[in-house]
Amino acid sequence: WSRTLLFESRFEGGNLARAVRIHEREYDLFLMPDINSRASHTGGNTQWYYFGVSNMTAGVPYKFNIVNLIKPDSLYNSGMRPLVFSVAQSERGIGWQRSGSRAAYFENQYETESGVQYYTLTFTITFPLPDDVVYLAHCFPYSYADLSTLISSLTGRPNANRYIRMSTLCTSLVGNKCPLLTVTNFKSPPEDLAKRRAICVSARVHPGETCASWAMHGFLEFLCGTSTRARILRENFLFKVIPMLNPDGVINGQYRCSLSGQDLNRQWQSPCPYLHAEIHAAKAMVRTTKGMRDVGIFCDMHGHSRKTNMFMYGCTSKNPSARLRERVFPYLLHNESLMFNYDDCNFKVQRCKDSCARVVAWREFGIPNSYTLEMSLGGGDFGEDPATVPPRHFAVEDYLEMGRLFCEAILDMYDPGRVRLDAALLELELLHPEIKRLGASDMDDVDMGDADERARRGKMAGSGKPGAKKPGSKTGKTGGSSAGGKSLRPKKMEGNKRQGAIKR
């Protein structure tokens, strides 16, 4: 046999427990299950992989079989491919890229002690350079160190203390700090600060959903930027941001759980201050913020391993007249970007989700605009029919852009001119004729404030230009509404017809 590959995962976020050479250029790989997750019974939430390979021969195919995966289906069966980073190629400016061939995901002969079935992901990689060090990952890695670097960059800018302040929300189970960022114009008069509506945003409660951190990165870069629209956001809102809710899990290469072995996004109803310190502190922060001011939007950013596109999960009020309002923000995002698909959004609250972030924020704190932003770990159809044009992989730039467009949608939602808001409501009426629209007086709470306050602040940039096309927007028409009043959105497709193979 030729020389044996060398594997390494002993770095931040790395995950590979064992590699077994079964043929000359074929290896069975075993992932490390989430710590304390009773892996012998549950399978341990194995999905996230991130490891390095060296000692390869260039130009020959190597086959890798990850044999202890848990989920019964995967986007790898729809064309998704592993991510690869070559240290040698990085010196020429080449970063993470999709690579590999013959990817397949299927049930294998292994199972846990309790009978839970394991699945195999198999793929073939040909390394172009000899004696390289190559890293493979499930999605674009984003570490706790990356977040620390971002926060240092944002808070180290000239006059940064005028608009961003960092504090420690809590310390984790093993003592890692969970940062809390507060962003607003702190130089405003105290009476203006007291009246500002809050926006609460969090991410990375599930460590393996790294795309959530990239979207959060884009969100914070935009929000702390020098653009007029960023300044308007800081002038009108107070942002409470928890960019990494599960630092222990991120550092240790977990997929879903904290080091307690529990899914932190199922602990919001009654979090333990010791085992679930981040959730306990986050819930207290939301409660305190809600007691001091209105919270306009609550959003927890996630990644999705089995669906394409970007979309939202929301909640549905028992009052039918309030249901359009709960759908407005996702629809505004839909109009902002071809990556976001309103048809994939779901507003039903399942019993198993009663203790997740968005449901508790909606039910316990009365925040109607409470959402989970889901972003595919694979890719999206970008407005094309997946039956004819295969979805394509998302890049880091796409996740960053979604973070920026999240800010744009906030501006659309609370624009005093209500241009895109009213257009979105009109289209939603056409999409959901069964839902009664709120009266004008009921929708007044989405305005920025009274007339004098609006005059002082001035209209938001771009609100008077309904025909202007934004970066990443689907149409130059305001809200995507046609002059004839007909919706530009097709009816929701039946079944799973939107799903297609991810373009290679």
Sequence and secondary structure as in RCSB ss.txt:
>XXXX:A:sequence
WSRTLLFESRFEGGNLARAVRIHEREYDLFLMPDINSRASHTGGNTQWYYFGVSNMTAGVPYKFNIVNLIKPDSL
YNSGMRPLVFSVAQSERGIGWQRSGSRAAYFENQYETESGVQYYTLTFTITFPLPDDVVYLAHCFPYSYADLSTL
ISSLTGRPNANRYIRMSTLCTSLVGNKCPLLTVTNFKSPPEDLAKRRAICVSARVHPGETCASWAMHGFLEFLCG
TSTRARILRENFLFKVIPMLNPDGVINGQYRCSLSGQDLNRQWQSPCPYLHAEIHAAKAMVRTTKGMRDVGIFCD
MHGHSRKTNMFMYGCTSKNPSARLRERVFPYLLHNESLMFNYDDCNFKVQRCKDSCARVVAWREFGIPNSYTLEM
SLGGGDFGEDPATVPPRHFAVEDYLEMGRLFCEAILDMYDPGRVRLDAALLELELLHPEIKRLGASDMDDVDMGD
ADERARRGKMAGSGKPGAKKPGSKTGKTGGSSAGGKSLRPKKMEGNKRQGAIKR
>XXXX:A:secstr
     EEE  STT B  EEEEEETTEEEEE    TTS HHHH TT    EEEEES  TTSEEEEEEEEE  S  G
GGGT   EEEEHHHHTTT   EE  EEEEEEEEEEE TT  EEEEEEEEEE SSTT  EEEESS    HHHHHHH
HHHHHTSTTGGGTEEEEEEEE TTS EEEEEEES TTS HHHHHH EEEEEEE SSTT THHHHHHHHHHHHHTS
SSHHHHHHHHHEEEEEES S HHHHHTT SS  TTSS GGG SSS  TTTTHHHHHHHHHHHHHHHHS EEEEEE
EEEESS  SEEEE    SSGGGHHHHHHHHHHHHHH TTB GGG B    GGGTTSHHHHHHHTT  SSEEEEEE
ESSEE TTS TTTS  EE  HHHHHHHHHHHHHHHHHHT TT HHHHHHHHHHHHH TTS    TTTTGGGS S 
HHHHHHH   TTTT TT   TT S SSGGG  TT   SS    STTTT    B 
